[in-house]
Amino acid sequence: MSEVYTGNIPFNGEETKQALAKVCGEIAQKDPTFHYRIHKSYIKQFQYVLSVYDTDKNRLWQRLTWIKNRAYNQNKTPILKEKNTPMWVRARKF
């Protein structure tokens, strides 16, 4: 069994949540290898965490970086780029 990694971006706001869900949903429809989940954050200063899953750590980091820097909402403004939010990738334990 290959190792699975999870990449995470914590964020705040219901609007941001909806915009990220729309972008990630569109990506998942076009790319069957793209798996994600948005859930409540366990980090006190953030409401939600976007988690993206992959078996390739480098591809996962590229996907997170793209979402952070290049994902735009319907008003053509960056969803996360202007926000000071961390990102990280870890091996997922089952």
PyMOL CGO cylinders between C-alpha atoms (Angstrom):
from pymol import cmd
from pymol.cgo import CYLINDER

trace = [
    CYLINDER, 0.00, 0.00, 0.00, 1.39, 3.40, -0.97, 0.3, 1, 1, 1, 1, 1, 1,
    CYLINDER, 1.39, 3.40, -0.97, 1.66, 6.20, 1.54, 0.3, 1, 1, 1, 1, 1, 1,
    CYLINDER, 1.66, 6.20, 1.54, -1.07, 8.82, 1.54, 0.3, 1, 1, 1, 1, 1, 1,
    CYLINDER, -1.07, 8.82, 1.54, -0.37, 12.47, 2.31, 0.3, 1, 1, 1, 1, 1, 1,
    CYLINDER, -0.37, 12.47, 2.31, -2.68, 15.20, 3.46, 0.3, 1, 1, 1, 1, 1, 1,
    CYLINDER, -2.68, 15.20, 3.46, -2.11, 18.85, 2.64, 0.3, 1, 1, 1, 1, 1, 1,
    CYLINDER, -2.11, 18.85, 2.64, -3.87, 21.43, 4.79, 0.3, 1, 1, 1, 1, 1, 1,
    CYLINDER, -3.87, 21.43, 4.79, -4.74, 25.10, 4.54, 0.3, 1, 1, 1, 1, 1, 1,
    CYLINDER, -4.74, 25.10, 4.54, -6.63, 26.60, 7.50, 0.3, 1, 1, 1, 1, 1, 1,
    CYLINDER, -6.63, 26.60, 7.50, -8.87, 29.61, 6.86, 0.3, 1, 1, 1, 1, 1, 1,
    CYLINDER, -8.87, 29.61, 6.86, -11.75, 31.68, 8.22, 0.3, 1, 1, 1, 1, 1, 1,
    CYLINDER, -11.75, 31.68, 8.22, -15.12, 32.72, 6.86, 0.3, 1, 1, 1, 1, 1, 1,
    CYLINDER, -15.12, 32.72, 6.86, -18.18, 31.09, 5.37, 0.3, 1, 1, 1, 1, 1, 1,
    CYLINDER, -18.18, 31.09, 5.37, -17.67, 32.99, 2.08, 0.3, 1, 1, 1, 1, 1, 1,
    CYLINDER, -17.67, 32.99, 2.08, -14.14, 31.61, 1.78, 0.3, 1, 1, 1, 1, 1, 1,
    CYLINDER, -14.14, 31.61, 1.78, -15.44, 28.12, 2.56, 0.3, 1, 1, 1, 1, 1, 1,
    CYLINDER, -15.44, 28.12, 2.56, -18.06, 28.33, -0.20, 0.3, 1, 1, 1, 1, 1, 1,
    CYLINDER, -18.06, 28.33, -0.20, -15.57, 29.72, -2.73, 0.3, 1, 1, 1, 1, 1, 1,
    CYLINDER, -15.57, 29.72, -2.73, -13.00, 27.00, -1.97, 0.3, 1, 1, 1, 1, 1, 1,
    CYLINDER, -13.00, 27.00, -1.97, -15.67, 24.29, -2.14, 0.3, 1, 1, 1, 1, 1, 1,
    CYLINDER, -15.67, 24.29, -2.14, -16.68, 25.55, -5.59, 0.3, 1, 1, 1, 1, 1, 1,
    CYLINDER, -16.68, 25.55, -5.59, -13.11, 25.67, -6.92, 0.3, 1, 1, 1, 1, 1, 1,
    CYLINDER, -13.11, 25.67, -6.92, -12.15, 22.28, -5.44, 0.3, 1, 1, 1, 1, 1, 1,
    CYLINDER, -12.15, 22.28, -5.44, -15.39, 20.71, -6.66, 0.3, 1, 1, 1, 1, 1, 1,
    CYLINDER, -15.39, 20.71, -6.66, -14.67, 21.89, -10.20, 0.3, 1, 1, 1, 1, 1, 1,
    CYLINDER, -14.67, 21.89, -10.20, -11.12, 20.50, -10.00, 0.3, 1, 1, 1, 1, 1, 1,
    CYLINDER, -11.12, 20.50, -10.00, -12.40, 17.15, -8.68, 0.3, 1, 1, 1, 1, 1, 1,
    CYLINDER, -12.40, 17.15, -8.68, -14.87, 16.87, -11.59, 0.3, 1, 1, 1, 1, 1, 1,
    CYLINDER, -14.87, 16.87, -11.59, -12.05, 17.36, -14.12, 0.3, 1, 1, 1, 1, 1, 1,
    CYLINDER, -12.05, 17.36, -14.12, -9.38, 15.34, -12.28, 0.3, 1, 1, 1, 1, 1, 1,
    CYLINDER, -9.38, 15.34, -12.28, -10.40, 12.05, -10.65, 0.3, 1, 1, 1, 1, 1, 1,
    CYLINDER, -10.40, 12.05, -10.65, -7.12, 11.98, -8.64, 0.3, 1, 1, 1, 1, 1, 1,
    CYLINDER, -7.12, 11.98, -8.64, -8.04, 15.19, -6.78, 0.3, 1, 1, 1, 1, 1, 1,
    CYLINDER, -8.04, 15.19, -6.78, -9.59, 14.44, -3.38, 0.3, 1, 1, 1, 1, 1, 1,
    CYLINDER, -9.59, 14.44, -3.38, -10.42, 17.08, -0.78, 0.3, 1, 1, 1, 1, 1, 1,
    CYLINDER, -10.42, 17.08, -0.78, -12.47, 17.79, 2.30, 0.3, 1, 1, 1, 1, 1, 1,
    CYLINDER, -12.47, 17.79, 2.30, -13.35, 20.98, 4.16, 0.3, 1, 1, 1, 1, 1, 1,
    CYLINDER, -13.35, 20.98, 4.16, -13.91, 20.48, 7.87, 0.3, 1, 1, 1, 1, 1, 1,
    CYLINDER, -13.91, 20.48, 7.87, -14.01, 22.42, 11.12, 0.3, 1, 1, 1, 1, 1, 1,
    CYLINDER, -14.01, 22.42, 11.12, -10.58, 23.47, 12.33, 0.3, 1, 1, 1, 1, 1, 1,
    CYLINDER, -10.58, 23.47, 12.33, -8.90, 22.18, 15.45, 0.3, 1, 1, 1, 1, 1, 1,
    CYLINDER, -8.90, 22.18, 15.45, -6.67, 25.30, 15.40, 0.3, 1, 1, 1, 1, 1, 1,
    CYLINDER, -6.67, 25.30, 15.40, -8.24, 28.00, 17.58, 0.3, 1, 1, 1, 1, 1, 1,
    CYLINDER, -8.24, 28.00, 17.58, -7.52, 30.97, 15.30, 0.3, 1, 1, 1, 1, 1, 1,
    CYLINDER, -7.52, 30.97, 15.30, -9.16, 29.34, 12.24, 0.3, 1, 1, 1, 1, 1, 1,
    CYLINDER, -9.16, 29.34, 12.24, -12.74, 28.19, 11.60, 0.3, 1, 1, 1, 1, 1, 1,
    CYLINDER, -12.74, 28.19, 11.60, -12.08, 25.64, 8.84, 0.3, 1, 1, 1, 1, 1, 1,
    CYLINDER, -12.08, 25.64, 8.84, -9.35, 23.55, 7.24, 0.3, 1, 1, 1, 1, 1, 1,
    CYLINDER, -9.35, 23.55, 7.24, -9.15, 22.57, 3.58, 0.3, 1, 1, 1, 1, 1, 1,
    CYLINDER, -9.15, 22.57, 3.58, -7.54, 19.11, 3.38, 0.3, 1, 1, 1, 1, 1, 1,
    CYLINDER, -7.54, 19.11, 3.38, -6.33, 17.74, 0.05, 0.3, 1, 1, 1, 1, 1, 1,
    CYLINDER, -6.33, 17.74, 0.05, -5.22, 14.10, -0.23, 0.3, 1, 1, 1, 1, 1, 1,
    CYLINDER, -5.22, 14.10, -0.23, -2.67, 12.49, -2.56, 0.3, 1, 1, 1, 1, 1, 1,
    CYLINDER, -2.67, 12.49, -2.56, -0.15, 9.64, -2.77, 0.3, 1, 1, 1, 1, 1, 1,
    CYLINDER, -0.15, 9.64, -2.77, 2.47, 11.94, -4.31, 0.3, 1, 1, 1, 1, 1, 1,
    CYLINDER, 2.47, 11.94, -4.31, 3.86, 14.46, -1.81, 0.3, 1, 1, 1, 1, 1, 1,
    CYLINDER, 3.86, 14.46, -1.81, 5.33, 16.78, -4.47, 0.3, 1, 1, 1, 1, 1, 1,
    CYLINDER, 5.33, 16.78, -4.47, 2.14, 16.87, -6.54, 0.3, 1, 1, 1, 1, 1, 1,
    CYLINDER, 2.14, 16.87, -6.54, 0.18, 17.59, -3.35, 0.3, 1, 1, 1, 1, 1, 1,
    CYLINDER, 0.18, 17.59, -3.35, 2.44, 20.52, -2.49, 0.3, 1, 1, 1, 1, 1, 1,
    CYLINDER, 2.44, 20.52, -2.49, 1.98, 21.89, -6.03, 0.3, 1, 1, 1, 1, 1, 1,
    CYLINDER, 1.98, 21.89, -6.03, -1.79, 21.59, -5.71, 0.3, 1, 1, 1, 1, 1, 1,
    CYLINDER, -1.79, 21.59, -5.71, -1.82, 23.40, -2.36, 0.3, 1, 1, 1, 1, 1, 1,
    CYLINDER, -1.82, 23.40, -2.36, 0.40, 26.15, -3.73, 0.3, 1, 1, 1, 1, 1, 1,
    CYLINDER, 0.40, 26.15, -3.73, -1.87, 26.56, -6.75, 0.3, 1, 1, 1, 1, 1, 1,
    CYLINDER, -1.87, 26.56, -6.75, -4.99, 26.79, -4.55, 0.3, 1, 1, 1, 1, 1, 1,
    CYLINDER, -4.99, 26.79, -4.55, -3.30, 29.26, -2.20, 0.3, 1, 1, 1, 1, 1, 1,
    CYLINDER, -3.30, 29.26, -2.20, -1.88, 31.53, -4.93, 0.3, 1, 1, 1, 1, 1, 1,
    CYLINDER, -1.88, 31.53, -4.93, -4.08, 31.11, -8.00, 0.3, 1, 1, 1, 1, 1, 1,
    CYLINDER, -4.08, 31.11, -8.00, -7.62, 30.15, -6.98, 0.3, 1, 1, 1, 1, 1, 1,
    CYLINDER, -7.62, 30.15, -6.98, -10.05, 32.99, -7.62, 0.3, 1, 1, 1, 1, 1, 1,
    CYLINDER, -10.05, 32.99, -7.62, -13.69, 33.48, -6.72, 0.3, 1, 1, 1, 1, 1, 1,
    CYLINDER, -13.69, 33.48, -6.72, -16.41, 34.47, -9.18, 0.3, 1, 1, 1, 1, 1, 1,
    CYLINDER, -16.41, 34.47, -9.18, -15.50, 38.17, -8.67, 0.3, 1, 1, 1, 1, 1, 1,
    CYLINDER, -15.50, 38.17, -8.67, -11.99, 37.39, -10.01, 0.3, 1, 1, 1, 1, 1, 1,
    CYLINDER, -11.99, 37.39, -10.01, -10.33, 38.14, -6.66, 0.3, 1, 1, 1, 1, 1, 1,
    CYLINDER, -10.33, 38.14, -6.66, -7.94, 35.71, -4.98, 0.3, 1, 1, 1, 1, 1, 1,
    CYLINDER, -7.94, 35.71, -4.98, -9.59, 33.47, -2.39, 0.3, 1, 1, 1, 1, 1, 1,
    CYLINDER, -9.59, 33.47, -2.39, -6.53, 32.91, -0.18, 0.3, 1, 1, 1, 1, 1, 1,
    CYLINDER, -6.53, 32.91, -0.18, -3.52, 34.72, -1.72, 0.3, 1, 1, 1, 1, 1, 1,
    CYLINDER, -3.52, 34.72, -1.72, -3.96, 37.94, 0.25, 0.3, 1, 1, 1, 1, 1, 1,
    CYLINDER, -3.96, 37.94, 0.25, -4.59, 36.13, 3.52, 0.3, 1, 1, 1, 1, 1, 1,
    CYLINDER, -4.59, 36.13, 3.52, -1.78, 35.19, 5.90, 0.3, 1, 1, 1, 1, 1, 1,
    CYLINDER, -1.78, 35.19, 5.90, -2.53, 31.52, 6.32, 0.3, 1, 1, 1, 1, 1, 1,
    CYLINDER, -2.53, 31.52, 6.32, -0.15, 28.57, 6.78, 0.3, 1, 1, 1, 1, 1, 1,
    CYLINDER, -0.15, 28.57, 6.78, 0.03, 25.42, 4.65, 0.3, 1, 1, 1, 1, 1, 1,
    CYLINDER, 0.03, 25.42, 4.65, 1.53, 22.05, 5.46, 0.3, 1, 1, 1, 1, 1, 1,
    CYLINDER, 1.53, 22.05, 5.46, 1.81, 18.50, 4.14, 0.3, 1, 1, 1, 1, 1, 1,
    CYLINDER, 1.81, 18.50, 4.14, 2.05, 15.41, 6.33, 0.3, 1, 1, 1, 1, 1, 1,
    CYLINDER, 2.05, 15.41, 6.33, 1.92, 11.68, 5.90, 0.3, 1, 1, 1, 1, 1, 1,
    CYLINDER, 1.92, 11.68, 5.90, -1.54, 10.44, 6.84, 0.3, 1, 1, 1, 1, 1, 1,
    CYLINDER, -1.54, 10.44, 6.84, -1.70, 7.67, 9.38, 0.3, 1, 1, 1, 1, 1, 1,
    CYLINDER, -1.70, 7.67, 9.38, -4.40, 5.04, 9.25, 0.3, 1, 1, 1, 1, 1, 1,
]
cmd.load_cgo(trace, "trace")
